[in-house]
């Protein structure tokens, strides 16, 4: 029996030999992302929601789900470092069925999983779309981070950044990529302003200086539990993509 061999190279891998009797196979390109690219259209609009610990991101997601779920096919991916706390909060409040929520435990700094190594979040997004079928909207909520947190554009289409007045009226003035570049800045818990000595007019002025024409919403979920202004912003973007 004659055995034929040939030797070749694949990308950055070392040269190696194939035997004629081997089962035909291919070698993955080491520079190619293993995730199957989602089609450009139609697919769900993906909105990232980031912000510092305690700013009210999960409460905002819950409010948006309550407001939008009746007529928008939506799902949520949450990020926590070592727990599923945020996903559990959404499920306890019954804002979505359990099969529409995925929890990612990042095990590292939150911004790593939304900006640097986004594979776990992409897996969750892809799983939701594969399991549930066509969706209009997926929220990806970051774990609590700082003012530098931003999402990879390979993960999300639009970013909402949430801060709250409890940090003082200096927060917008401090800037950072989250404040200055997010598609929407939400200044949350405005009902606490008198209690912490925060001047909302100062926050409004500084946000405009830092953000230029990018929009800012002031809200209190205590007085508006449907996050009306943010929901309207989301609907406006959905109307442009669907």
C-alpha positions in Angstrom: 0.0 0.0 0.0 1.4 3.4 -1.0 1.0 6.3 1.4 1.2 9.8 0.0 2.0 12.7 2.2 2.1 16.5 1.7 3.3 19.2 4.0 1.9 22.7 4.3 1.5 25.7 6.6 -1.6 27.2 8.2 -1.4 30.8 9.3 0.9 31.1 12.3 0.9 27.3 13.0 4.0 25.2 12.4 4.3 23.2 9.2 2.9 19.7 9.5 2.2 16.6 7.4 -1.1 15.1 6.1 -1.3 11.4 5.2 -3.5 10.3 2.3 -5.6 8.0 4.5 -6.5 10.7 7.0 -10.2 11.9 7.2 -10.4 15.2 5.4 -10.4 18.1 7.7 -9.7 21.8 7.9 -7.7 24.0 10.2 -9.2 27.1 11.8 -7.5 30.4 11.1 -6.0 31.4 14.5 -6.9 35.0 13.8 -10.6 34.4 13.2 -13.2 35.0 15.9 -15.0 31.7 16.6 -18.4 33.4 17.0 -20.7 33.2 14.0 -21.3 36.8 13.0 -24.8 37.9 13.6 -26.5 39.1 10.4 -26.5 42.9 10.0 -30.3 42.9 9.4 -32.6 41.8 10.7 -31.3 41.3 14.2 -32.1 42.8 17.6 -31.0 46.3 18.4 -28.4 45.9 21.2 -28.2 48.6 23.9 -25.5 48.6 26.6 -26.3 50.1 30.0 -23.3 51.0 32.1 -22.4 53.1 35.1 -21.0 53.0 38.6 -22.1 50.6 41.3 -25.4 51.7 42.8 -26.3 54.2 40.2 -29.5 52.4 39.4 -28.7 50.4 36.2 -30.7 47.3 37.1 -33.7 49.4 38.3 -33.6 51.2 35.0 -33.5 48.0 33.1 -36.5 46.7 35.1 -38.5 49.9 34.4 -37.7 49.7 30.7 -38.8 46.1 30.6 -42.1 47.0 32.3 -42.7 49.8 29.8 -41.6 48.1 26.6 -42.3 44.4 27.0 -46.0 44.6 25.9 -45.1 45.5 22.4 -41.4 45.0 22.0 -39.8 41.6 21.7 -36.9 42.0 24.1 -34.4 40.2 26.3 -31.7 41.1 28.8 -28.1 40.0 29.5 -26.8 41.0 32.9 -23.2 41.1 34.1 -22.0 40.6 37.7 -18.5 39.7 38.9 -19.2 36.6 41.0 -23.0 36.4 41.3 -26.2 36.5 39.3 -27.6 39.3 41.6 -28.9 41.6 38.8 -30.6 38.8 36.9 -32.2 37.6 40.1 -33.5 41.1 40.8 -35.2 41.2 37.4 -36.7 37.7 37.9 -37.9 38.5 41.4 -39.7 41.6 40.0 -41.3 39.6 37.2 -40.4 42.1 34.5 -39.6 39.3 31.9 -40.0 35.6 31.7 -36.9 33.6 33.0 -36.0 32.4 29.5 -35.5 36.1 28.4 -32.8 36.8 30.9 -29.2 35.6 30.8 -26.6 36.2 33.6 -22.9 36.5 32.8 -20.5 36.1 35.8 -17.5 38.0 34.6 -15.0 37.0 37.3 -13.0 40.1 36.5 -13.3 43.9 36.2 -16.7 44.6 34.6 -15.3 46.7 31.8 -13.2 43.7 30.7 -16.3 41.7 29.7 -18.0 44.5 27.9 -15.0 46.1 26.2 -11.9 43.9 26.0 -12.9 40.2 26.0 -16.6 40.3 25.1 -16.9 36.6 24.3 -19.1 35.6 27.2 -21.6 38.4 26.5 -21.6 37.6 22.7 -22.3 34.0 23.7 -25.3 35.1 25.8 -26.6 37.4 23.1 -26.3 34.8 20.4 -28.0 32.2 22.6 -31.0 34.5 23.2 -31.5 35.1 19.5 -31.1 31.4 18.7 -33.3 30.2 21.4 -36.1 32.8 21.3 -36.1 33.5 17.6 -36.5 37.1 16.2 -36.1 39.8 18.8 -36.4 43.6 18.5 -34.2 44.6 21.4 -31.5 43.2 23.8 -30.3 45.1 26.8 -26.7 44.3 27.9 -26.3 45.6 31.5 -22.7 46.0 32.7 -21.6 45.2 36.1 -21.0 48.3 38.3 -17.9 50.1 37.0 -16.5 53.7 37.0 -16.6 56.7 34.7 -14.2 55.1 32.2 -16.6 52.2 31.3 -17.5 51.8 27.7 -18.8 49.0 25.5 -17.2 47.5 22.5 -19.0 48.4 19.3 -18.7 44.7 18.4 -21.1 44.0 21.3 -23.6 46.8 21.3 -25.1 49.3 18.9 -25.9 52.1 21.4 -24.8 52.9 25.0 -26.7 54.4 27.9 -24.6 55.5 30.8 -26.2 55.9 34.2 -24.9 58.1 37.1 -26.8 59.3 40.2 -27.0 62.4 42.2 -25.7 60.8 45.4 -22.2 61.1 44.1 -22.6 64.9 44.1 -23.2 67.4 41.4 -19.5 67.2 40.3 -20.0 63.9 38.6 -20.8 65.2 35.0 -18.0 67.7 35.4 -15.5 64.9 36.0 -16.3 63.5 32.6 -14.7 60.2 31.5 -15.6 58.2 28.4 -18.9 56.9 30.0 -20.2 60.4 30.6 -18.8 62.1 27.5 -19.4 59.5 24.8 -22.5 57.5 25.7 -25.4 57.9 23.3 -27.6 58.8 26.2 -26.5 60.0 29.7 -29.1 59.3 32.5 -28.7 61.3 35.7 -30.7 59.1 38.1 -32.3 59.5 41.6 -33.0 63.2 41.2 -35.4 62.9 44.2 -32.3 62.6 46.4 -30.8 65.9 45.3 -32.0 68.0 48.2 -30.9 65.3 50.7 -27.3 65.3 49.4 -26.9 68.9 48.5 -26.7 68.3 44.7 -27.6 71.2 42.4 -29.4 69.7 39.3 -28.9 72.9 37.3 -25.1 72.5 37.8 -25.3 68.9 36.7 -27.3 70.0 33.6 -24.8 72.7 32.7 -21.8 70.5 33.1 -23.3 67.7 31.2 -24.0 70.0 28.2 -20.4 71.2 28.4 -19.0 67.7 28.4 -21.4 66.1 26.0 -22.2 68.8 23.4 -25.3 67.8 21.5 -25.5 64.3 22.9 -28.7 63.9 25.0 -29.1 63.8 28.8 -32.1 62.7 30.8 -32.8 63.5 34.4 -35.0 61.0 36.1 -36.4 59.6 39.4 -37.8 56.1 39.3 -39.6 56.9 42.5 -41.9 59.4 40.7 -41.7 57.8 37.2 -41.4 54.0 37.6 -41.7 53.5 33.8 -38.6 55.5 32.9 -40.7 57.3 30.4 -38.1 59.6 28.8 -35.5 56.8 28.4 -38.2 54.5 27.0 -39.2 57.1 24.4 -35.5 57.4 23.4 -35.3 53.6 23.0 -38.5 53.5 20.9 -37.1 56.3 18.6 -34.0 54.2 17.9 -36.1 51.1 17.4 -38.2 52.9 14.8 -35.1 53.7 12.8 -33.8 50.1 12.7 -37.0 48.1 12.3 
